[in-house]
Amino acid sequence: MILSENAATAACLAIDEGIAAQHEVHDKLKPVPVERGQVLSQ
């Protein structure tokens, strides 16, 4: 479920930026899971 939520977020960021999702959305996407309280590692 976390993977699909992050994929959807990446798609939304790409649409907002007008670029392909595979391009430079990583820097903007990286803090989003942490802001949402997702545990990335333990």
N, C-alpha and C positions, 0 to 999 in steps of 0.2 A: 504494500500500500504506500509506503514511503517513496518507493521508486516511481510509481505513477504520479504521485503528487508533485515530486520534483520535476518529472518530465513535463507535466502540464505547466508548471511555473516557468520552465525554460522556454516552452512554446509561447507562452504569453509575453515573456520578455523579448523574445525574438520578433514577435509580431509588433510589439510596441516600438522596437528599434528599427524595424523594417529590414531585418537580415535573416539569413537561414539559422535555424536552431543550432546547427553544428558550429557556428562561428562564435565570436567573442562574447557570449553571454555568461561564461563561467565565472568571471570576476563579480558580476552582479548577482549571480545565482548562489554563490558560495555562502554568504551570510544568511540566506533565507531560511534554511532548515533550522539553524541555531535560533533564529528569532522566533520560530514556531515551536521551539522546545523539543525538536527531534534529537535523539541521541545518535551521534555519528560514530562514536567509538567509546569503548569503556576501558 
